[in-house]
Amino acid sequence: MRAFTEPARSSRFGRAFLMETFNYFNYFTEIEEHFWRKRGAHLLVSPLDWAIVETWQKAGIPLEAVLKGIDRAFESWGRSRRAAGGRQLKSLAYCVDAVLDAASEAQEAAAGSGPEVKSAGPRQESFSRAELRKYFDRNAAQLRAAAKKQREKHGELAARLDETARRLEEALPLLDSPGPLDLEDLERRLTVLEEKLAAALLADADEEVLLAVRREMDRSLAPYRRNMSAEQLAQLERQYTQKRLFEQCRVPRLSLFYLT
């Protein structure tokens, strides 16, 4: 199996390209809801599934390719013995290869389509300034609350949380700038802050907490581990661990992907 990063080798599938697609910041929600519809049941997506979606997002795989790959995976499942026996497709892990195939096809099509013709009209912002301000304020408040809980036993982590809250508050004037808001640059700033938070959470985590996360992750990955490459597993394990540490410490995700 190929690595999740393969489609991102083309700059056409990088973050700047995806910023121009209509559903870019609805990426997680669109995938989750599409998966629900295909399963025919409105069930919670597992931590493993969210980690898989995060690897697709970070690899720059376009939303359209992900949805097409999910459709193909369900078609393949429908022809399988497992489906004939009444079993349901329960995880996005089964969709990984189909999504990568769809992304590769989209990459090849983009490479042969020539330069994009951009519209000369005004570009509509994905979020209102009020939505963004509310999102920043809420995250800053949650960061300060998390810092307060961590301050006694985990001073360095608490300092990082407080510093991140300050950074968010310092970025608020950007939302009042005249002209179109540069969401791409704003997302870069938030990504940097989130990556620093992730590193601090991992460095400060107790061994028992990490062990519990690892056990949970191994149970979730067990049915799919033999069908994944070492690189895929490493990426999934990293995203899974990061997600669970953010949740356990009640630290908010900062990327605009999580605004919706």
Solvent accessible surface area in square Angstrom, and as a share of the most:
residue,aa,sasa,rsa
1,M,94,0.42
2,R,75,0.27
3,A,16,0.13
4,F,0,0.00
5,T,61,0.36
6,E,38,0.17
7,P,0,0.00
8,A,38,0.29
9,R,191,0.70
10,S,25,0.16
11,S,102,0.66
12,R,64,0.23
13,F,3,0.01
14,G,22,0.22
15,R,72,0.26
16,A,53,0.41
17,F,40,0.17
18,L,6,0.03
19,M,10,0.05
20,E,88,0.39
21,T,52,0.30
22,F,188,0.78
23,N,43,0.22
24,Y,7,0.03
25,F,8,0.03
26,N,48,0.25
27,Y,2,0.01
28,F,6,0.02
29,T,41,0.24
30,E,46,0.21
31,I,0,0.00
32,E,29,0.13
33,E,68,0.31
34,H,25,0.11
35,F,1,0.00
36,W,33,0.11
37,R,153,0.56
38,K,77,0.33
39,R,40,0.14
40,G,68,0.66
41,A,35,0.27
42,H,141,0.63
43,L,84,0.42
44,L,167,0.83
45,V,16,0.09
46,S,44,0.29
47,P,39,0.24
48,L,5,0.03
49,D,2,0.01
50,W,52,0.18
51,A,0,0.00
52,I,0,0.00
53,V,5,0.03
54,E,2,0.01
55,T,6,0.03
56,W,0,0.00
57,Q,16,0.07
58,K,93,0.39
59,A,4,0.03
60,G,5,0.05
61,I,0,0.00
62,P,13,0.08
63,L,18,0.09
64,E,129,0.58
65,A,4,0.03
66,V,0,0.00
67,L,38,0.19
68,K,89,0.38
69,G,0,0.00
70,I,0,0.00
71,D,42,0.22
72,R,84,0.31
73,A,3,0.02
74,F,32,0.13
75,E,100,0.45
76,S,46,0.30
77,W,22,0.08
78,G,54,0.52
79,R,187,0.68
80,S,27,0.17
81,R,225,0.82
82,R,100,0.37
83,A,28,0.22
84,A,93,0.72
85,G,66,0.63
86,G,64,0.61
87,R,150,0.55
88,Q,104,0.46
89,L,6,0.03
90,K,137,0.58
91,S,10,0.07
92,L,1,0.00
93,A,7,0.06
94,Y,62,0.23
95,C,0,0.00
96,V,0,0.00
97,D,57,0.30
98,A,19,0.15
99,V,0,0.00
100,L,0,0.00
101,D,61,0.32
102,A,3,0.02
103,A,0,0.00
104,S,23,0.15
105,E,80,0.36
106,A,36,0.28
107,Q,43,0.19
108,E,126,0.56
109,A,68,0.52
110,A,15,0.12
111,A,85,0.66
112,G,71,0.68
113,S,75,0.49
114,G,37,0.35
115,P,128,0.80
116,E,87,0.39
117,V,148,0.85
118,K,136,0.58
119,S,102,0.66
120,A,113,0.88
121,G,42,0.41
122,P,141,0.89
123,R,156,0.57
124,Q,166,0.74
125,E,52,0.23
126,S,65,0.42
127,F,17,0.07
128,S,55,0.35
129,R,68,0.25
130,A,75,0.58
131,E,84,0.38
132,L,0,0.00
133,R,84,0.31
134,K,138,0.58
135,Y,5,0.02
136,F,2,0.01
137,D,68,0.35
138,R,100,0.37
139,N,5,0.03
140,A,5,0.04
141,A,63,0.49
142,Q,71,0.32
143,L,0,0.00
144,R,88,0.32
145,A,54,0.42
146,A,3,0.03
147,A,0,0.00
148,K,154,0.65
149,K,142,0.60
150,Q,29,0.13
151,R,118,0.43
152,E,164,0.74
153,K,171,0.73
154,H,46,0.20
155,G,42,0.40
156,E,153,0.68
157,L,7,0.04
158,A,2,0.01
159,A,58,0.45
160,R,76,0.28
161,L,0,0.00
162,D,22,0.11
163,E,43,0.20
164,T,1,0.00
165,A,0,0.00
166,R,106,0.39
167,R,119,0.44
168,L,2,0.01
169,E,68,0.30
170,E,106,0.48
171,A,15,0.12
172,L,27,0.14
173,P,88,0.55
174,L,63,0.31
175,L,2,0.01
176,D,100,0.52
177,S,42,0.27
178,P,130,0.81
179,G,48,0.46
180,P,111,0.70
181,L,20,0.10
182,D,87,0.45
183,L,15,0.07
184,E,40,0.18
185,D,48,0.25
186,L,4,0.02
187,E,1,0.00
188,R,117,0.43
189,R,119,0.44
190,L,3,0.02
191,T,28,0.16
192,V,77,0.45
193,L,25,0.12
194,E,11,0.05
195,E,102,0.46
196,K,99,0.42
197,L,0,0.00
198,A,16,0.12
199,A,62,0.48
200,A,22,0.17
201,L,4,0.02
202,L,93,0.46
203,A,92,0.71
204,D,40,0.21
205,A,24,0.18
206,D,77,0.40
207,E,148,0.66
208,E,127,0.57
209,V,50,0.29
210,L,53,0.27
211,L,72,0.36
212,A,53,0.41
213,V,3,0.02
214,R,102,0.37
215,R,137,0.50
216,E,43,0.19
217,M,2,0.01
218,D,52,0.27
219,R,164,0.60
220,S,37,0.24
221,L,0,0.00
222,A,65,0.50
223,P,86,0.54
224,Y,47,0.18
225,R,77,0.28
226,R,218,0.80
227,N,87,0.44
228,M,18,0.08
229,S,32,0.21
230,A,85,0.66
231,E,87,0.39
232,Q,0,0.00
233,L,23,0.11
234,A,47,0.36
235,Q,17,0.08
236,L,1,0.00
237,E,30,0.13
238,R,140,0.51
239,Q,9,0.04
240,Y,2,0.01
241,T,25,0.15
242,Q,32,0.14
243,K,31,0.13
244,R,51,0.19
245,L,5,0.02
246,F,4,0.02
247,E,75,0.34
248,Q,91,0.41
249,C,32,0.19
250,R,175,0.64
251,V,9,0.05
252,P,16,0.10
253,R,30,0.11
254,L,0,0.00
255,S,8,0.05
256,L,0,0.00
257,F,4,0.02
258,Y,60,0.23
259,L,32,0.16
260,T,81,0.47
